Amino acid sequence: SFLAPTNTMSQIVIGRPCIESVVTVKPAVNESIATPEHYAYLGTHGIPPGLAEQFVKSKEFFPLRIWIIDNSGSMATGDGHRVVRDAAGRCATVSCSRWEELCDTISFHGALASHLGAKTEFHLLNHPGHGAPQVLTLGSGQEKVDNEATALKALTSTCPTGRTPLCNSIQQVVKQIERLAPALRRSNQRCVLVIASDGAATDGDVAQAMKPLEALPVWVVVRLCTDETPVSKPAAREISTKCASDARGSCTSRNVNSSEGALC
């Protein structure tokens, strides 16, 4: 996956993701696949050429990124944080809702997927309404970047609502990765699965829902979208992950079935 900005924790498909295509051709070890456009875009985020090259190469080894996004009502809680810049370019942290902070992350990764052609699916737990899709796919190369940006803006402009059917969403993604697993293994590739939530599921046992991932070619990252210790610690234990703190100390990650890393 890709490295998020420090404040965060293609085809546009509405309703059902495109699940059957994965990248099977990988570059030679020393071959550069980054274009001037890639370098220019990543440069706007302060990413140097060497790291930019690794960003682009990562999509050949991780041909599909899936985000499970918690847009339940509790994500409206106001203990989020976002980084803003003043007129002089100085950074400051301001308070916001959990959903607003997560939307900053989604916006960054969605735009990155579009500009780099790195296929990424965003699965919302609850239908967002207001014309936004519950599943949004970016970076497949079948849609213009501007059109994808519009769809991404529509998704991040919605409000969180409803319960947290996290287990059902995980189970659906497990089935998706199971269908892709033979092709991924033949090509020595993996999917990236990012789960962004602020607490426990309301529809079952998350650990049991995630258990099948242990046998699949997948890299899992769990982003706990809360500062509440009573929520974050049990949630981290429930999904049996190793803790790897991000800038806010709320990102938990686990490499399932591999000793290699991904840029997440």
SULHUCOR-V798989 format. One record per residue. N is the residue number from 0. SS is DSSP state (H for helix, E for strand, - for the rest). D_CENTER is the distance of its C-alpha to the mean C-alpha in whole Angstrom. Layout:
n:N ss:SS d_center:D_CENTER
n:N ss:SS d_center:D_CENTER
This chain:
n:0 ss:- d_center:8
n:1 ss:- d_center:9
n:2 ss:- d_center:10
n:3 ss:- d_center:9
n:4 ss:- d_center:13
n:5 ss:- d_center:15
n:6 ss:- d_center:15
n:7 ss:- d_center:11
n:8 ss:- d_center:10
n:9 ss:- d_center:16
n:10 ss:- d_center:17
n:11 ss:- d_center:16
n:12 ss:- d_center:16
n:13 ss:- d_center:18
n:14 ss:- d_center:18
n:15 ss:- d_center:17
n:16 ss:- d_center:15
n:17 ss:- d_center:16
n:18 ss:- d_center:16
n:19 ss:- d_center:19
n:20 ss:- d_center:19
n:21 ss:- d_center:17
n:22 ss:- d_center:18
n:23 ss:- d_center:21
n:24 ss:- d_center:23
n:25 ss:- d_center:22
n:26 ss:- d_center:24
n:27 ss:- d_center:27
n:28 ss:- d_center:26
n:29 ss:- d_center:27
n:30 ss:- d_center:27
n:31 ss:- d_center:25
n:32 ss:- d_center:23
n:33 ss:- d_center:21
n:34 ss:- d_center:23
n:35 ss:H d_center:25
n:36 ss:H d_center:23
n:37 ss:H d_center:20
n:38 ss:H d_center:21
n:39 ss:H d_center:22
n:40 ss:H d_center:19
n:41 ss:H d_center:18
n:42 ss:H d_center:21
n:43 ss:- d_center:20
n:44 ss:- d_center:18
n:45 ss:- d_center:20
n:46 ss:- d_center:19
n:47 ss:- d_center:22
n:48 ss:H d_center:23
n:49 ss:H d_center:23
n:50 ss:H d_center:19
n:51 ss:H d_center:18
n:52 ss:H d_center:20
n:53 ss:H d_center:18
n:54 ss:H d_center:14
n:55 ss:H d_center:16
n:56 ss:H d_center:17
n:57 ss:H d_center:14
n:58 ss:H d_center:13
n:59 ss:H d_center:17
n:60 ss:H d_center:16
n:61 ss:- d_center:12
n:62 ss:- d_center:13
n:63 ss:E d_center:10
n:64 ss:E d_center:7
n:65 ss:E d_center:6
n:66 ss:E d_center:4
n:67 ss:E d_center:7
n:68 ss:E d_center:8
n:69 ss:- d_center:12
n:70 ss:- d_center:14
n:71 ss:- d_center:17
n:72 ss:H d_center:20
n:73 ss:H d_center:20
n:74 ss:H d_center:17
n:75 ss:H d_center:19
n:76 ss:- d_center:21
n:77 ss:- d_center:22
n:78 ss:- d_center:21
n:79 ss:E d_center:18
n:80 ss:E d_center:18
n:81 ss:E d_center:17
n:82 ss:E d_center:19
n:83 ss:E d_center:21
n:84 ss:E d_center:24
n:85 ss:- d_center:28
n:86 ss:- d_center:30
n:87 ss:- d_center:31
n:88 ss:- d_center:27
n:89 ss:- d_center:27
n:90 ss:E d_center:24
n:91 ss:E d_center:24
n:92 ss:E d_center:22
n:93 ss:E d_center:23
n:94 ss:E d_center:22
n:95 ss:E d_center:20
n:96 ss:- d_center:19
n:97 ss:H d_center:16
n:98 ss:H d_center:14
n:99 ss:H d_center:15
n:100 ss:H d_center:13
n:101 ss:H d_center:10
n:102 ss:H d_center:11
n:103 ss:H d_center:12
n:104 ss:H d_center:8
n:105 ss:H d_center:7
n:106 ss:H d_center:10
n:107 ss:H d_center:10
n:108 ss:H d_center:7
n:109 ss:H d_center:8
n:110 ss:H d_center:12
n:111 ss:H d_center:11
n:112 ss:H d_center:10
n:113 ss:H d_center:13
n:114 ss:H d_center:15
n:115 ss:H d_center:15
n:116 ss:- d_center:15
n:117 ss:- d_center:12
n:118 ss:- d_center:11
n:119 ss:E d_center:8
n:120 ss:E d_center:8
n:121 ss:E d_center:7
n:122 ss:E d_center:9
n:123 ss:E d_center:11
n:124 ss:- d_center:14
n:125 ss:- d_center:17
n:126 ss:- d_center:18
n:127 ss:- d_center:17
n:128 ss:- d_center:21
n:129 ss:- d_center:22
n:130 ss:- d_center:22
n:131 ss:- d_center:18
n:132 ss:- d_center:16
n:133 ss:- d_center:15
n:134 ss:E d_center:13
n:135 ss:E d_center:12
n:136 ss:E d_center:11
n:137 ss:E d_center:11
n:138 ss:- d_center:13
n:139 ss:- d_center:15
n:140 ss:- d_center:18
n:141 ss:- d_center:20
n:142 ss:- d_center:20
n:143 ss:- d_center:21
n:144 ss:H d_center:18
n:145 ss:H d_center:20
n:146 ss:H d_center:20
n:147 ss:H d_center:16
n:148 ss:H d_center:16
n:149 ss:H d_center:18
n:150 ss:H d_center:16
n:151 ss:H d_center:13
n:152 ss:H d_center:16
n:153 ss:H d_center:17
n:154 ss:H d_center:14
n:155 ss:H d_center:14
n:156 ss:- d_center:17
n:157 ss:- d_center:18
n:158 ss:- d_center:19
n:159 ss:- d_center:17
n:160 ss:- d_center:20
n:161 ss:- d_center:21
n:162 ss:- d_center:20
n:163 ss:- d_center:18
n:164 ss:- d_center:18
n:165 ss:H d_center:15
n:166 ss:H d_center:17
n:167 ss:H d_center:18
n:168 ss:H d_center:14
n:169 ss:H d_center:14
n:170 ss:H d_center:17
n:171 ss:H d_center:16
n:172 ss:H d_center:13
n:173 ss:H d_center:16
n:174 ss:H d_center:18
n:175 ss:H d_center:16
n:176 ss:H d_center:15
n:177 ss:H d_center:19
n:178 ss:H d_center:20
n:179 ss:H d_center:18
n:180 ss:H d_center:19
n:181 ss:H d_center:23
n:182 ss:H d_center:22
n:183 ss:H d_center:19
n:184 ss:H d_center:22
n:185 ss:H d_center:24
n:186 ss:- d_center:22
n:187 ss:- d_center:21
n:188 ss:- d_center:17
n:189 ss:- d_center:14
n:190 ss:E d_center:11
n:191 ss:E d_center:8
n:192 ss:E d_center:7
n:193 ss:E d_center:5
n:194 ss:E d_center:7
n:195 ss:E d_center:8
n:196 ss:E d_center:11
n:197 ss:- d_center:15
n:198 ss:- d_center:17
n:199 ss:- d_center:19
n:200 ss:- d_center:18
n:201 ss:- d_center:21
n:202 ss:- d_center:22
n:203 ss:- d_center:22
n:204 ss:- d_center:22
n:205 ss:H d_center:18
n:206 ss:H d_center:19
n:207 ss:H d_center:21
n:208 ss:H d_center:19
n:209 ss:H d_center:17
n:210 ss:H d_center:20
n:211 ss:H d_center:20
n:212 ss:H d_center:17
n:213 ss:H d_center:19
n:214 ss:H d_center:21
n:215 ss:- d_center:18
n:216 ss:- d_center:17
n:217 ss:E d_center:13
n:218 ss:E d_center:11
n:219 ss:E d_center:10
n:220 ss:E d_center:8
n:221 ss:E d_center:9
n:222 ss:E d_center:9
n:223 ss:E d_center:13
n:224 ss:- d_center:13
n:225 ss:- d_center:17
n:226 ss:- d_center:20
n:227 ss:- d_center:22
n:228 ss:H d_center:23
n:229 ss:H d_center:24
n:230 ss:H d_center:21
n:231 ss:H d_center:19
n:232 ss:H d_center:21
n:233 ss:H d_center:22
n:234 ss:H d_center:18
n:235 ss:H d_center:18
n:236 ss:H d_center:21
n:237 ss:H d_center:20
n:238 ss:- d_center:17
n:239 ss:- d_center:19
n:240 ss:- d_center:17
n:241 ss:E d_center:18
n:242 ss:E d_center:17
n:243 ss:- d_center:16
n:244 ss:- d_center:16
n:245 ss:- d_center:14
n:246 ss:- d_center:17
n:247 ss:- d_center:17
n:248 ss:- d_center:17
n:249 ss:- d_center:15
n:250 ss:E d_center:12
n:251 ss:E d_center:13
n:252 ss:E d_center:12
n:253 ss:E d_center:14
n:254 ss:E d_center:15
n:255 ss:E d_center:16
n:256 ss:- d_center:19
n:257 ss:- d_center:19
n:258 ss:- d_center:20
n:259 ss:- d_center:18
n:260 ss:- d_center:15
n:261 ss:- d_center:12
n:262 ss:- d_center:11
n:263 ss:- d_center:8
